[in-house]
């Protein structure tokens, strides 16, 4: 399968700060998640309104829907972290104004 890789790379465990390893040897995912969110924010911030209806590798998602799915994932993580049911959050956030995606 041929894919075009992004020019910016996502964070990997090998680039995580050393303090992310817990004494038990379990990797704390929060710093990696923060870095991934920052990376996605920068990508979303670069999307122009005329690109929101564009296609993505996911046939059922245009760019706007993919961004909504990513925002919903953040919300699901928040709800889960607070002990709630992540399935109470929709799979994709809708209704945001075009320039609001990066902030969301």
PLY file of the C-alpha trace (Angstrom):
ply
format ascii 1.0
element vertex 104
property float x
property float y
property float z
element edge 103
property int vertex1
property int vertex2
end_header
0.00 0.00 0.00
1.45 3.36 -0.98
0.81 6.26 1.35
2.15 9.74 1.46
3.73 10.27 4.85
3.38 13.66 6.55
6.47 15.80 6.67
6.02 16.26 10.41
6.42 13.12 12.47
4.19 12.10 15.34
5.78 11.64 18.73
7.12 8.19 19.49
8.08 6.52 22.77
11.75 6.93 21.87
11.32 10.72 21.75
9.34 10.91 25.00
10.96 12.61 27.98
12.67 10.18 30.34
10.37 11.11 33.22
7.44 9.41 31.47
8.57 5.99 32.66
6.83 5.08 35.91
8.78 3.18 38.57
6.95 0.00 37.52
8.33 0.39 34.00
4.93 1.33 32.59
5.07 4.21 30.14
2.94 7.22 31.16
1.06 8.05 27.92
0.06 11.58 28.94
3.18 13.42 27.71
2.97 11.56 24.39
-0.72 12.37 24.13
0.00 16.06 24.78
2.65 16.05 22.05
0.31 14.28 19.64
-2.43 16.82 20.41
0.00 19.65 19.74
0.97 18.06 16.42
-2.68 17.62 15.40
-3.47 21.18 16.53
-0.76 22.53 14.25
-2.12 20.47 11.35
-5.71 21.61 12.00
-4.57 25.20 12.32
-3.12 24.98 8.82
-6.35 23.77 7.20
-8.00 26.47 5.11
-11.81 26.67 5.00
-11.76 25.73 1.30
-10.04 22.44 2.24
-12.65 21.27 4.76
-14.77 19.48 2.16
-11.71 17.69 0.76
-11.26 13.93 0.83
-9.17 11.97 3.33
-7.80 8.41 3.32
-10.99 7.47 5.24
-13.60 7.31 2.46
-16.46 8.15 4.81
-14.73 11.26 6.25
-14.05 14.55 4.55
-11.52 16.84 6.27
-14.23 18.55 8.38
-15.60 15.20 9.60
-12.10 13.89 10.32
-11.35 16.98 12.41
-14.67 16.47 14.20
-13.70 12.87 14.88
-10.35 13.97 16.34
-12.04 16.58 18.55
-14.52 13.93 19.74
-11.59 11.65 20.60
-10.17 14.32 22.89
-13.56 14.76 24.52
-13.93 10.99 24.95
-10.51 10.85 26.64
-11.56 13.65 29.01
-14.84 11.92 29.89
-13.06 8.60 30.43
-10.41 10.28 32.61
-13.18 11.66 34.78
-14.64 8.17 35.18
-17.46 8.68 32.70
-18.68 6.61 29.80
-16.80 7.59 26.62
-19.61 6.17 24.50
-21.76 9.07 25.73
-19.71 11.33 23.43
-20.55 11.30 19.70
-17.99 9.80 17.31
-17.59 13.19 15.62
-18.18 16.74 16.82
-20.22 18.84 14.39
-21.41 22.40 14.17
-18.14 24.24 14.74
-17.41 27.34 12.73
-14.69 26.75 10.12
-11.94 28.68 11.94
-12.69 26.98 15.29
-11.28 23.51 14.57
-7.72 24.05 15.82
-8.93 25.68 19.03
-11.41 22.83 19.63
0 1
1 2
2 3
3 4
4 5
5 6
6 7
7 8
8 9
9 10
10 11
11 12
12 13
13 14
14 15
15 16
16 17
17 18
18 19
19 20
20 21
21 22
22 23
23 24
24 25
25 26
26 27
27 28
28 29
29 30
30 31
31 32
32 33
33 34
34 35
35 36
36 37
37 38
38 39
39 40
40 41
41 42
42 43
43 44
44 45
45 46
46 47
47 48
48 49
49 50
50 51
51 52
52 53
53 54
54 55
55 56
56 57
57 58
58 59
59 60
60 61
61 62
62 63
63 64
64 65
65 66
66 67
67 68
68 69
69 70
70 71
71 72
72 73
73 74
74 75
75 76
76 77
77 78
78 79
79 80
80 81
81 82
82 83
83 84
84 85
85 86
86 87
87 88
88 89
89 90
90 91
91 92
92 93
93 94
94 95
95 96
96 97
97 98
98 99
99 100
100 101
101 102
102 103
